Amino acid sequence: MVEQSLPVPLYNYEPLVNKDYSRFVRVERNIPLALTSVSTSDWQFQIIHYKRSEVPEYEAVSYVWGSQSKPFALSVYNGGGASLPITDSLNAALPYLAEKSTTGLLWIDQICIDQDSIPERNSQVPMMGDIYGKAIRVLAWLGEEDAETGLLQELVGAADAELEEPGTDKVESYNQVLATKISYLLYAEPRRGHFEALVNFLSRPWFRRAWIFQEAVLCPSIVLLVGNFEIKGLTSLSAVASAKTSDVAKAAEYSKIASSSFGVHSIAAKRKDRHVTRVSKEFWM
């Protein structure tokens, strides 16, 4: 006789005590540390209620939902196991988010708010500013790596290296110092691929979301994730996107960066206004 496994029940949200409480996701590894996570099955996810004034350190997640369809099922540990439908974009992001988390505790709107409860959504959505502001950092998922990610890494790496040069003003003149070097990397003929990589990266949907201005500005620190590639803060990225050219023949090409970089410059400027007292390498981060 073949033993048949019972279907996994859908996760049933327990009501929050009141508007001072929120849910958070505890993530624990199911695989050895030596292995790289590639699937949500590599992790155990548990939904926990905390009073926001008493929650331990956590990270908040910023990402693009994409399609509202939820074709994937996340296994949620609640003593016996349950299944929570999630979107394609979140299913792709979760293994990387869990891997990069330093706290093991995440706030993710799609999981932590009962999306089927309009009263709860009306109560929790206004609290999102408080949630992002109190997170130790935001993990911003921009999507998986592509063929151009390596070129983007070279550009951001060049910016980071320049930041370490003795005498570099790490605050006011940062973009100006870097723009010259990055401009050369972008516009020298052999670097055509770097130019396209930057334009395409800055055109990713995350930079066009209205919500990111809250999610990316209120937090004390932000990390942009492209697959396993990390950009720690917006300083280097903003400087890279500031690259200009005096070559008239390349003016049309520069306009591509100017238009696609609006999102990152807007966020960086707002972060500067909010965190203006931070005078260190982490400025704008």
Backbone as JSON, one array per atom type, in Angstrom:
{
  "sequence": "MVEQSLPVPLYNYEPLVNKDYSRFVRVERNIPLALTSVSTSDWQFQIIHYKRSEVPEYEAVSYVWGSQSKPFALSVYNGGGASLPITDSLNAALPYLAEKSTTGLLWIDQICIDQDSIPERNSQVPMMGDIYGKAIRVLAWLGEEDAETGLLQELVGAADAELEEPGTDKVESYNQVLATKISYLLYAEPRRGHFEALVNFLSRPWFRRAWIFQEAVLCPSIVLLVGNFEIKGLTSLSAVASAKTSDVAKAAEYSKIASSSFGVHSIAAKRKDRHVTRVSKEFWM",
  "N": [[0.85, -1.2, 0.0], [0.62, 2.15, -0.91], [1.73, 4.92, 0.81], [0.09, 7.95, 1.18], [0.82, 11.4, 1.19], [-0.57, 13.96, 3.22], [-2.35, 16.88, 2.12], [-0.82, 20.09, 2.45], [-2.0, 22.44, 4.76], [-3.41, 25.74, 4.2], [-1.79, 28.7, 5.38], [-3.0, 30.23, 8.29], [-3.73, 33.35, 9.31], [-3.18, 34.71, 12.51], [-4.99, 37.08, 14.38], [-3.67, 40.38, 14.99], [-2.76, 41.83, 18.16], [-3.23, 44.58, 18.64], [-2.96, 47.84, 17.01], [-0.38, 48.49, 17.67], [1.18, 46.35, 17.34], [3.03, 44.17, 15.15], [3.68, 41.75, 12.56], [6.57, 39.67, 12.08], [9.17, 37.99, 10.26], [10.86, 35.17, 11.1], [13.87, 33.73, 10.14], [15.56, 30.72, 9.58], [18.32, 28.65, 8.89], [18.21, 25.69, 6.94], [20.15, 24.21, 5.76], [23.68, 23.3, 5.58], [26.17, 25.76, 6.57], [28.2, 25.98, 4.73], [27.07, 25.67, 2.27], [25.48, 27.37, -0.45], [22.45, 29.13, -0.46], [19.73, 28.35, -2.55], [17.05, 28.08, -2.81], [13.77, 28.5, -1.37], [13.23, 26.33, 0.18], [15.52, 25.79, 1.5], [15.46, 27.06, 3.83], [13.88, 27.79, 7.01], [10.87, 29.28, 7.74], [9.25, 31.38, 9.97], [6.44, 32.96, 11.27], [6.12, 35.63, 13.44], [4.65, 37.46, 16.13], [5.22, 40.74, 17.28], [5.33, 43.41, 19.61], [5.89, 46.59, 18.38], [7.53, 48.38, 19.74], [9.08, 46.73, 21.21], [10.39, 44.92, 19.66], [13.11, 42.81, 18.61], [16.32, 43.53, 16.97], [15.92, 44.01, 13.48], [15.55, 43.56, 9.9], [14.15, 45.39, 7.22], [12.38, 44.75, 4.19], [12.58, 45.82, 0.84], [11.06, 45.79, -2.28], [9.86, 44.92, -5.59], [6.58, 44.05, -6.22], [5.52, 43.15, -8.65], [3.6, 41.07, -10.73], [0.35, 40.5, -9.37], [-0.45, 37.97, -9.0], [-0.12, 34.86, -7.25], [1.65, 32.35, -7.54], [3.36, 30.65, -6.18], [4.13, 28.66, -3.28], [4.9, 29.27, 0.01], [6.47, 27.56, 2.57], [5.49, 27.71, 5.81], [6.51, 27.65, 9.12], [4.6, 26.69, 11.79], [4.39, 25.15, 13.99], [3.25, 22.92, 12.91], [3.4, 23.2, 10.25], [2.53, 24.99, 7.34], [1.1, 26.46, 4.38], [1.79, 29.33, 2.49], [0.64, 31.39, 0.01], [2.69, 33.13, -2.36], [4.13, 35.77, -4.39], [5.79, 35.55, -7.6], [8.06, 37.21, -7.72], [8.78, 37.58, -5.01], [9.25, 34.96, -4.25], [11.56, 34.42, -5.72], [13.3, 36.21, -4.52], [13.5, 35.57, -1.75], [15.42, 33.41, -0.91], [17.88, 34.75, -1.23], [17.53, 37.03, 0.37], [17.24, 35.87, 2.89], [19.77, 34.73, 3.11], [21.45, 36.98, 3.13], [20.63, 38.36, 5.36], [21.46, 39.71, 8.51], [20.32, 39.63, 10.95], [18.4, 37.68, 11.09], [15.77, 38.18, 11.27], [13.07, 39.42, 9.6], [11.08, 42.01, 8.04], [8.51, 41.82, 5.85], [6.26, 43.03, 3.63], [4.34, 41.53, 2.15], [4.15, 39.12, 3.47], [3.96, 39.74, 6.18], [1.72, 41.29, 6.56], [-1.67, 40.61, 6.61], [-2.91, 40.15, 3.66], [-5.44, 39.68, 2.75], [-7.13, 40.83, 4.49], [-8.83, 43.64, 4.74], [-9.34, 45.53, 6.88], [-7.03, 45.05, 8.46], [-4.97, 45.73, 6.69], [-5.54, 48.44, 6.36], [-4.9, 49.29, 8.88], [-2.2, 48.56, 9.27], [-0.64, 49.51, 7.08], [-0.3, 52.38, 7.41], [1.62, 52.27, 9.38], [3.99, 51.65, 8.22], [6.03, 53.51, 7.73], [7.12, 53.86, 10.28], [8.0, 51.26, 10.71], [9.99, 50.86, 8.7], [11.69, 52.94, 9.43], [12.69, 52.15, 11.9], [14.03, 49.82, 11.44], [17.21, 48.11, 11.36], [18.49, 48.15, 9.0], [17.68, 48.36, 5.49], [16.95, 45.84, 3.19], [17.13, 45.89, -0.11], [15.66, 44.45, -2.79], [16.5, 44.07, -6.06], [16.27, 42.33, -8.1], [17.31, 39.39, -10.0], [20.69, 38.44, -10.94], [22.16, 39.33, -14.11], [23.53, 39.11, -17.45], [24.99, 41.43, -17.49], [25.7, 42.12, -14.94], [28.28, 41.71, -13.89], [29.77, 43.74, -15.14], [28.61, 45.99, -13.99], [29.43, 45.58, -11.37], [32.17, 46.1, -11.64], [32.17, 48.86, -12.16], [30.99, 49.95, -9.79], [32.81, 48.95, -7.99], [35.1, 50.39, -8.75], [34.31, 52.93, -7.97], [34.1, 52.57, -5.19], [36.78, 52.0, -4.6], [37.99, 54.43, -5.21], [36.89, 56.01, -3.25], [38.36, 55.25, -1.06], [40.78, 56.49, -1.43], [43.45, 58.45, -0.12], [42.79, 61.66, 1.22], [40.43, 62.11, -0.08], [37.43, 63.84, 0.04], [34.89, 62.72, 1.92], [32.29, 63.45, 1.92], [30.98, 66.14, 0.95], [32.27, 66.59, -1.58], [32.19, 64.17, -2.79], [30.76, 62.98, -5.02], [31.72, 64.63, -7.08], [34.46, 64.1, -7.11], [34.51, 61.45, -7.9], [33.19, 61.43, -10.35], [34.79, 62.13, -12.58], [36.61, 59.98, -12.89], [34.85, 57.81, -13.22], [33.49, 58.64, -15.44], [35.4, 58.31, -17.42], [35.63, 55.53, -17.43], [33.12, 54.87, -18.37], [32.83, 56.11, -20.88], [35.05, 55.67, -22.48], [35.95, 53.95, -25.39], [36.35, 51.08, -25.23], [34.73, 50.5, -23.12], [32.08, 50.32, -23.65], [30.2, 48.36, -22.98], [29.97, 48.69, -20.2], [28.63, 51.1, -20.0], [26.09, 50.51, -21.11], [25.33, 48.58, -19.27], [25.05, 50.08, -16.92], [22.98, 51.9, -17.6], [20.87, 50.09, -18.09], [20.68, 48.88, -15.59], [19.91, 51.02, -13.91], [17.44, 51.36, -14.92], [15.87, 49.43, -13.9], [12.8, 48.16, -12.49], [12.55, 48.71, -9.71], [13.61, 51.25, -9.15], [11.65, 52.9, -10.0], [9.48, 52.75, -8.4], [6.99, 54.26, -6.37], [6.84, 53.84, -3.63], [9.45, 53.39, -2.78], [10.67, 55.71, -2.0], [9.91, 56.17, 0.57], [10.68, 53.77, 1.8], [13.45, 53.59, 1.27], [14.53, 55.93, 2.22], [13.89, 56.47, 4.92], [15.17, 54.55, 6.48], [18.15, 53.77, 8.46], [20.26, 52.6, 7.1], [21.03, 51.07, 3.94], [20.99, 48.31, 1.7], [21.51, 47.34, -1.56], [20.42, 44.64, -3.45], [21.36, 42.5, -6.01], [20.76, 39.62, -7.09], [23.34, 37.73, -5.77], [25.05, 39.85, -5.62], [26.02, 42.76, -3.92], [25.27, 46.16, -3.26], [26.36, 48.4, -1.13], [24.71, 50.8, 0.19], [23.93, 54.03, -1.29], [25.83, 55.76, -2.15], [28.15, 55.2, -3.83], [26.79, 54.29, -6.09], [25.24, 56.53, -6.78], [27.25, 58.32, -7.4], [28.44, 57.05, -9.58], [26.33, 57.23, -11.36], [26.39, 59.91, -11.77], [28.25, 60.5, -13.6], [29.59, 62.42, -16.22], [30.03, 63.77, -19.56], [32.2, 65.67, -21.67], [32.3, 65.45, -24.28], [30.78, 66.21, -27.18], [29.76, 64.45, -29.03], [28.98, 62.36, -27.52], [26.96, 63.25, -26.01], [24.24, 62.62, -26.38], [24.21, 59.98, -25.58], [24.84, 60.28, -22.87], [22.49, 61.44, -22.01], [20.83, 59.28, -21.7], [21.67, 58.1, -19.33], [21.18, 60.23, -17.63], [18.37, 60.4, -17.64], [17.62, 57.84, -16.75], [18.74, 57.72, -14.25], [17.31, 59.21, -12.47], [15.79, 58.2, -10.3], [17.68, 57.09, -8.41], [19.25, 59.35, -7.8], [17.32, 61.03, -6.65], [16.58, 59.59, -4.36], [19.07, 59.47, -3.03], [19.52, 62.19, -2.53], [17.38, 62.8, -0.82], [18.05, 61.12, 1.31], [20.4, 62.3, 2.1], [19.47, 64.76, 3.1], [18.02, 63.83, 5.28], [19.82, 62.34, 6.84], [21.94, 64.05, 7.41], [23.78, 64.59, 9.42], [25.58, 62.55, 9.53], [28.79, 62.04, 9.08], [30.82, 60.34, 7.44], [32.32, 57.41, 5.89], [30.02, 56.02, 5.47], [28.15, 57.79, 4.7], [25.08, 58.82, 3.31], [24.32, 56.22, 3.1]],
  "CA": [[0.0, 0.0, 0.0], [1.41, 3.38, -1.0], [1.29, 5.93, 1.77], [-0.08, 9.25, 0.55], [1.0, 12.53, 2.09], [-1.73, 14.83, 3.32], [-2.08, 18.22, 1.6], [-0.41, 21.07, 3.46], [-3.06, 23.45, 4.9], [-3.04, 27.13, 4.01], [-1.48, 29.43, 6.61], [-4.12, 31.0, 8.82], [-3.2, 34.47, 10.1], [-3.76, 35.04, 13.8], [-5.16, 38.54, 14.45], [-2.74, 41.14, 15.83], [-3.39, 42.29, 19.4], [-3.73, 45.92, 18.32], [-2.14, 48.49, 15.98], [1.0, 48.62, 18.14], [1.86, 45.09, 17.04], [3.22, 43.78, 13.75], [4.3, 40.44, 12.36], [7.91, 39.61, 11.52], [9.5, 36.65, 9.77], [12.11, 34.59, 11.6], [14.44, 32.81, 9.15], [16.61, 29.84, 10.08], [18.89, 27.84, 7.81], [18.01, 24.24, 6.95], [21.28, 23.58, 5.1], [24.96, 23.69, 6.18], [26.67, 27.09, 6.24], [29.11, 25.91, 3.58], [26.3, 25.64, 1.04], [24.78, 28.6, -0.81], [21.01, 28.93, -0.6], [19.19, 28.56, -3.91], [15.62, 27.82, -2.78], [13.13, 28.76, -0.08], [13.24, 25.1, 0.97], [16.77, 25.78, 2.26], [15.24, 27.87, 5.03], [12.64, 27.65, 7.76], [10.26, 30.59, 7.93], [8.27, 31.4, 11.05], [5.82, 34.28, 11.45], [6.07, 35.94, 14.87], [4.07, 38.76, 16.48], [5.97, 41.56, 18.23], [5.0, 44.82, 19.83], [6.97, 47.25, 17.66], [8.44, 49.03, 20.69], [9.86, 45.7, 21.91], [10.92, 43.95, 18.7], [14.57, 42.78, 18.49], [16.82, 44.1, 15.71], [15.37, 43.36, 12.28], [15.75, 44.25, 8.63], [12.94, 45.52, 6.41], [12.64, 44.4, 2.79], [11.99, 46.65, -0.2], [11.11, 45.04, -3.54], [8.73, 45.15, -6.49], [5.68, 42.9, -6.25], [5.27, 42.64, -10.0], [2.25, 40.53, -10.88], [-0.35, 40.23, -8.11], [-0.66, 36.53, -8.94], [0.73, 34.19, -6.25], [1.72, 30.95, -7.99], [4.27, 29.86, -5.36], [3.69, 28.41, -1.9], [5.97, 29.32, 1.0], [6.22, 26.72, 3.74], [5.61, 28.49, 7.04], [6.51, 26.79, 10.31], [3.73, 27.17, 12.87], [4.21, 23.99, 14.85], [2.92, 21.76, 12.11], [3.65, 23.49, 8.84], [1.41, 25.52, 6.57], [1.5, 26.99, 3.09], [1.37, 30.71, 2.26], [0.88, 31.78, -1.38], [3.49, 34.33, -2.55], [4.35, 36.13, -5.78], [7.0, 35.07, -8.26], [9.19, 38.07, -7.37], [9.19, 37.3, -3.64], [9.81, 33.6, -4.24], [12.93, 34.51, -6.23], [14.11, 37.02, -3.61], [13.62, 35.07, -0.38], [16.67, 32.74, -0.56], [18.95, 35.74, -1.14], [17.26, 37.87, 1.53], [17.57, 35.08, 4.08], [21.23, 34.56, 3.12], [22.11, 38.26, 3.42], [20.18, 38.92, 6.64], [22.38, 39.59, 9.65], [19.52, 39.55, 12.18], [17.52, 36.52, 11.06], [14.4, 38.64, 11.47], [12.73, 40.29, 8.47], [9.72, 42.49, 7.84], [8.18, 41.77, 4.43], [4.84, 43.39, 3.64], [3.49, 40.49, 1.57], [4.01, 38.05, 4.45], [3.69, 40.24, 7.53], [0.38, 41.87, 6.59], [-2.7, 39.74, 6.03], [-3.35, 40.89, 2.49], [-6.86, 39.43, 2.53], [-7.9, 41.54, 5.51], [-8.81, 45.08, 4.48], [-9.12, 46.27, 8.13], [-5.63, 44.98, 8.89], [-4.17, 46.53, 5.76], [-5.78, 49.84, 6.69], [-4.25, 49.57, 10.15], [-0.76, 48.33, 9.22], [0.05, 50.31, 6.06], [0.19, 53.65, 7.95], [2.73, 52.02, 10.3], [5.18, 51.24, 7.47], [7.11, 54.48, 7.94], [7.72, 53.52, 11.56], [8.68, 49.97, 10.55], [11.23, 51.06, 7.94], [12.57, 53.84, 10.16], [13.28, 51.48, 13.07], [14.85, 48.68, 11.0], [18.63, 48.45, 11.4], [18.8, 48.47, 7.62], [16.73, 47.85, 4.49], [17.47, 45.0, 2.12], [16.36, 46.23, -1.31], [15.82, 43.43, -3.82], [16.3, 44.65, -7.39], [16.12, 41.26, -9.08], [18.42, 38.47, -10.11], [21.81, 38.86, -11.77], [22.06, 39.06, -15.54], [24.82, 39.07, -18.13], [25.68, 42.7, -17.32], [25.96, 42.4, -13.53], [29.72, 41.78, -13.68], [30.23, 45.06, -15.56], [28.16, 46.92, -12.96], [30.32, 45.37, -10.23], [33.42, 46.79, -11.91], [31.94, 50.29, -12.01], [30.8, 50.26, -8.38], [34.09, 48.67, -7.35], [35.98, 51.53, -9.02], [33.86, 54.03, -7.11], [34.48, 52.24, -3.81], [38.23, 52.13, -4.49], [38.31, 55.85, -5.2], [36.5, 56.53, -1.95], [39.4, 54.93, -0.1], [41.99, 57.24, -1.71], [43.73, 59.48, 0.89], [42.47, 63.02, 0.85], [39.1, 62.24, -0.66], [36.37, 64.34, 0.91], [33.92, 61.64, 1.89], [30.92, 63.95, 1.99], [30.5, 67.14, 0.01], [32.82, 66.51, -2.94], [32.31, 62.76, -3.18], [30.33, 62.76, -6.41], [32.59, 65.35, -8.0], [35.74, 63.39, -7.18], [34.35, 60.19, -8.62], [32.6, 61.56, -11.67], [35.82, 62.14, -13.63], [37.12, 58.62, -13.1], [33.8, 56.95, -13.73], [33.2, 59.08, -16.8], [36.36, 57.66, -18.32], [35.26, 54.11, -17.53], [31.9, 54.74, -19.15], [32.82, 56.63, -22.23], [36.14, 55.14, -23.29], [35.33, 53.04, -26.34], [36.29, 49.67, -24.8], [33.82, 50.35, -21.98], [30.71, 50.46, -24.1], [29.36, 47.44, -22.22], [29.72, 49.26, -18.89], [27.62, 52.13, -20.19], [24.79, 49.86, -21.26], [25.01, 47.9, -18.01], [24.59, 51.09, -15.98], [21.66, 52.38, -18.04], [19.88, 49.04, -17.89], [20.49, 48.67, -14.15], [19.14, 52.14, -13.37], [16.1, 51.27, -15.48], [15.12, 48.34, -13.25], [11.53, 48.66, -11.95], [12.63, 49.18, -8.32], [13.9, 52.69, -9.1], [10.47, 53.63, -10.44], [8.38, 52.57, -7.43], [6.74, 55.41, -5.5], [7.05, 53.47, -2.22], [10.85, 53.3, -2.37], [11.11, 56.95, -1.39], [9.73, 55.97, 2.01], [11.43, 52.61, 2.25], [14.89, 53.78, 1.14], [14.98, 57.17, 2.85], [13.69, 56.48, 6.36], [16.05, 53.6, 7.17], [19.5, 54.28, 8.71], [21.22, 51.99, 6.19], [20.36, 50.31, 2.89], [21.82, 47.46, 0.85], [20.83, 46.93, -2.79], [20.79, 43.27, -3.81], [21.12, 42.0, -7.37], [21.23, 38.26, -6.86], [24.31, 37.73, -4.68], [25.84, 41.07, -5.67], [25.55, 43.78, -2.99], [25.74, 47.54, -3.3], [26.1, 48.86, 0.24], [24.42, 52.21, 0.19], [23.68, 54.66, -2.59], [26.88, 56.72, -2.43], [28.91, 54.83, -5.02], [25.89, 54.21, -7.23], [24.88, 57.88, -7.16], [28.42, 58.91, -8.04], [28.56, 56.43, -10.9], [25.26, 57.77, -12.2], [26.64, 61.32, -11.98], [29.28, 60.66, -14.62], [29.23, 63.28, -17.34], [31.02, 63.81, -20.63], [32.29, 66.94, -22.38], [32.33, 65.08, -25.68], [29.47, 66.48, -27.76], [29.3, 63.26, -29.75], [28.43, 61.4, -26.56], [25.93, 63.92, -25.21], [22.99, 61.86, -26.48], [24.34, 58.79, -24.75], [24.74, 60.69, -21.48], [21.08, 61.71, -21.67], [20.22, 58.02, -21.27], [21.97, 57.95, -17.91], [20.51, 61.31, -16.9], [16.95, 60.07, -17.48], [17.42, 56.61, -16.0], [19.29, 57.83, -12.9], [16.49, 60.11, -11.65], [15.38, 57.55, -9.05], [18.76, 56.96, -7.43], [19.63, 60.69, -7.34], [16.26, 61.53, -5.78], [16.7, 58.91, -3.07], [20.31, 59.9, -2.39], [19.33, 63.56, -2.05], [16.5, 62.77, 0.35], [18.78, 60.51, 2.41], [21.35, 63.3, 2.57], [18.73, 65.71, 3.93], [17.57, 63.2, 6.53], [20.94, 61.83, 7.63], [23.02, 64.99, 7.11], [24.76, 64.64, 10.5], [26.48, 61.4, 9.45], [29.95, 62.42, 8.27], [31.71, 59.19, 7.42], [32.23, 56.67, 4.64], [28.68, 55.48, 5.34], [27.25, 58.89, 4.36], [24.03, 58.52, 2.33], [24.12, 54.78, 2.97]],
  "C": [[0.88, 1.24, 0.0], [0.84, 4.42, -0.04], [1.22, 7.28, 1.09], [0.07, 10.36, 1.58], [-0.23, 13.42, 2.06], [-1.4, 16.21, 2.73], [-1.75, 19.19, 2.72], [-1.49, 22.15, 3.56], [-2.53, 24.85, 4.61], [-2.76, 27.79, 5.36], [-2.66, 30.3, 7.02], [-3.57, 32.1, 9.73], [-3.94, 34.61, 11.43], [-3.87, 36.56, 13.89], [-4.1, 39.18, 15.35], [-3.49, 41.67, 17.05], [-4.01, 43.66, 19.2], [-2.75, 46.56, 17.34], [-0.7, 48.72, 16.4], [1.82, 47.38, 17.84], [1.99, 44.91, 15.53], [3.8, 42.38, 13.7], [5.7, 40.62, 11.77], [8.2, 38.17, 11.13], [10.86, 36.23, 10.32], [12.62, 33.59, 10.57], [15.58, 32.03, 9.79], [17.04, 28.89, 8.97], [18.6, 26.35, 8.02], [19.2, 23.48, 6.37], [22.58, 24.03, 5.76], [25.43, 25.06, 5.72], [27.53, 27.09, 4.99], [28.37, 25.95, 2.25], [25.59, 26.98, 0.8], [23.31, 28.31, -1.05], [20.55, 29.23, -2.02], [17.67, 28.42, -3.94], [15.05, 28.17, -1.41], [13.13, 27.52, 0.8], [14.53, 24.96, 1.78], [16.62, 26.48, 3.6], [13.93, 27.5, 5.72], [12.12, 29.05, 8.07], [9.17, 30.49, 9.0], [7.74, 32.82, 11.22], [5.57, 34.51, 12.94], [5.45, 37.32, 15.07], [4.97, 39.46, 17.5], [5.29, 42.91, 18.41], [6.16, 45.61, 19.25], [7.96, 47.95, 18.57], [9.35, 48.03, 21.38], [10.52, 44.7, 20.97], [12.45, 43.97, 18.71], [15.01, 43.42, 17.17], [16.3, 43.3, 14.52], [15.75, 44.17, 11.06], [14.42, 44.28, 7.87], [13.31, 45.32, 4.94], [11.88, 45.35, 1.87], [12.14, 45.91, -1.52], [9.9, 45.41, -4.38], [7.86, 43.89, -6.51], [5.58, 42.3, -7.64], [3.82, 42.19, -10.1], [1.64, 40.25, -9.51], [-0.65, 38.74, -7.95], [0.33, 35.89, -7.97], [0.82, 32.7, -6.57], [2.61, 30.06, -7.14], [3.75, 29.74, -3.94], [4.91, 28.41, -0.99], [5.6, 28.46, 2.19], [6.51, 27.53, 4.99], [5.52, 27.55, 8.23], [5.61, 27.42, 11.37], [3.42, 26.04, 13.85], [3.89, 22.74, 14.07], [3.14, 21.97, 10.63], [2.39, 23.95, 8.13], [1.97, 26.18, 5.32], [0.93, 28.39, 2.9], [1.66, 31.09, 0.82], [1.68, 33.08, -1.47], [3.72, 34.56, -4.05], [5.65, 35.53, -6.3], [8.21, 35.89, -7.82], [9.69, 37.79, -5.96], [9.79, 35.91, -3.52], [11.27, 33.61, -4.71], [13.84, 35.23, -5.24], [14.43, 36.35, -2.28], [14.92, 34.33, -0.06], [17.83, 33.72, -0.39], [18.77, 36.63, 0.08], [17.62, 37.15, 2.82], [19.08, 34.93, 4.24], [21.93, 35.83, 3.57], [21.71, 38.84, 4.78], [21.2, 38.68, 7.73], [21.64, 39.42, 10.97], [18.7, 38.27, 12.25], [16.07, 36.88, 11.28], [14.09, 39.69, 10.4], [11.3, 40.8, 8.57], [9.5, 42.57, 6.34], [6.67, 41.98, 4.31], [3.94, 42.25, 3.18], [3.21, 39.35, 2.54], [3.5, 38.58, 5.78], [2.36, 40.96, 7.67], [-0.58, 40.89, 5.93], [-3.34, 40.49, 4.87], [-4.83, 40.7, 2.18], [-7.75, 40.16, 3.52], [-7.79, 43.05, 5.27], [-8.64, 45.88, 5.78], [-7.67, 46.22, 8.59], [-4.73, 45.8, 7.98], [-4.32, 48.01, 6.08], [-5.09, 50.25, 7.98], [-2.72, 49.51, 10.04], [-0.02, 49.22, 8.22], [0.51, 51.66, 6.6], [1.38, 53.49, 8.9], [4.04, 51.73, 9.56], [6.33, 52.22, 7.61], [7.85, 54.2, 9.22], [8.52, 52.23, 11.45], [9.99, 50.13, 9.81], [12.21, 51.95, 8.7], [13.29, 53.18, 11.32], [14.09, 50.24, 12.7], [16.32, 49.07, 11.07], [19.14, 48.73, 9.99], [17.69, 47.9, 6.73], [17.49, 47.01, 3.48], [16.58, 45.25, 0.9], [16.67, 45.22, -2.4], [15.49, 44.03, -5.17], [16.14, 43.6, -8.47], [17.37, 40.4, -9.17], [19.52, 39.03, -11.03], [21.51, 38.56, -13.24], [23.45, 39.14, -16.15], [25.64, 40.33, -17.91], [26.08, 42.99, -15.87], [27.46, 42.53, -13.25], [30.29, 43.14, -14.06], [29.82, 46.12, -14.54], [29.05, 46.8, -11.72], [31.64, 46.11, -10.43], [33.28, 48.29, -11.7], [31.83, 50.68, -10.53], [32.09, 50.0, -7.61], [35.08, 49.79, -7.55], [35.61, 52.72, -8.15], [34.27, 53.78, -5.67], [35.98, 52.42, -3.61], [38.64, 53.59, -4.42], [37.96, 56.49, -3.87], [37.59, 56.33, -0.91], [40.67, 55.74, -0.32], [42.22, 58.31, -0.63], [43.37, 60.87, 0.36], [41.1, 63.19, 0.23], [38.12, 62.77, 0.38], [35.21, 63.38, 0.82], [32.48, 62.14, 1.9], [30.61, 64.88, 0.83], [31.0, 66.94, -1.42], [32.85, 65.1, -3.48], [31.93, 62.52, -4.63], [31.26, 63.43, -7.41], [33.91, 64.61, -8.19], [35.61, 62.15, -8.05], [33.91, 60.36, -10.07], [33.63, 61.49, -12.79], [36.3, 60.73, -13.94], [36.06, 57.72, -13.74], [33.42, 57.34, -15.16], [34.13, 58.4, -17.79], [35.98, 56.19, -18.53], [34.06, 53.93, -18.45], [32.09, 55.06, -20.62], [34.02, 56.24, -23.09], [35.55, 54.02, -24.16], [35.28, 51.58, -25.87], [35.26, 49.41, -23.7], [32.36, 50.47, -22.38], [29.75, 49.57, -23.3], [29.03, 47.96, -20.84], [28.61, 50.31, -18.95], [26.23, 51.51, -20.27], [24.37, 49.17, -19.97], [24.45, 48.88, -16.99], [23.19, 51.59, -16.34], [20.59, 51.34, -17.76], [19.62, 48.79, -16.41], [19.62, 49.77, -13.55], [17.71, 52.17, -13.91], [15.29, 50.13, -14.86], [13.89, 48.92, -12.55], [11.63, 49.22, -10.53], [12.82, 50.69, -8.24], [12.69, 53.53, -9.51], [9.31, 53.52, -9.46], [8.22, 53.8, -6.56], [7.1, 55.09, -4.06], [8.52, 53.51, -1.82], [11.34, 54.6, -1.73], [10.89, 56.93, 0.12], [10.66, 54.88, 2.5], [12.94, 52.84, 2.26], [15.41, 55.01, 1.88], [14.92, 57.09, 4.37], [14.68, 55.59, 7.12], [17.44, 54.2, 7.39], [20.53, 53.74, 7.73], [20.47, 51.16, 5.16], [21.39, 49.52, 2.09], [20.98, 47.08, -0.36], [21.34, 45.56, -3.19], [20.39, 42.97, -5.25], [21.64, 40.57, -7.36], [22.14, 38.27, -5.64], [25.16, 38.99, -4.62], [25.2, 42.13, -4.78], [26.11, 45.15, -3.36], [25.36, 48.13, -1.95], [25.94, 50.38, 0.25], [24.27, 52.75, -1.21], [24.81, 55.6, -2.99], [27.6, 56.4, -3.73], [28.01, 54.83, -6.25], [25.51, 55.61, -7.71], [26.03, 58.57, -7.88], [28.61, 58.35, -9.44], [27.54, 57.04, -11.85], [25.45, 59.25, -12.5], [27.66, 61.57, -13.09], [28.78, 61.47, -15.81], [30.31, 63.18, -18.42], [31.0, 65.18, -21.28], [32.32, 66.71, -23.89], [30.93, 65.25, -26.27], [28.89, 65.25, -28.44], [28.65, 62.26, -28.8], [27.33, 62.01, -25.7], [24.61, 63.16, -25.23], [23.03, 60.62, -25.63], [24.22, 59.16, -23.27], [23.3, 60.93, -21.06], [20.37, 60.45, -21.23], [20.45, 57.81, -19.78], [21.21, 59.01, -17.12], [19.05, 60.97, -16.64], [16.75, 58.84, -16.61], [17.89, 56.71, -14.56], [18.46, 58.71, -11.98], [16.16, 59.49, -10.29], [16.48, 57.52, -8.02], [19.2, 58.32, -6.93], [18.59, 61.26, -6.38], [16.36, 60.91, -4.4], [17.93, 59.39, -2.32], [20.17, 61.29, -1.8], [18.47, 63.59, -0.8], [17.2, 62.14, 1.55], [19.79, 61.5, 2.97], [20.66, 64.31, 3.49], [18.38, 65.11, 5.28], [18.73, 62.82, 7.43], [22.16, 62.74, 7.5], [24.08, 65.04, 8.2], [25.77, 63.51, 10.43], [27.64, 61.75, 8.52], [30.97, 61.3, 8.34], [31.59, 58.52, 6.06], [30.81, 56.19, 4.4], [27.67, 56.57, 4.95], [26.37, 58.53, 3.17], [23.73, 57.05, 2.27], [22.91, 54.35, 3.78]]
}
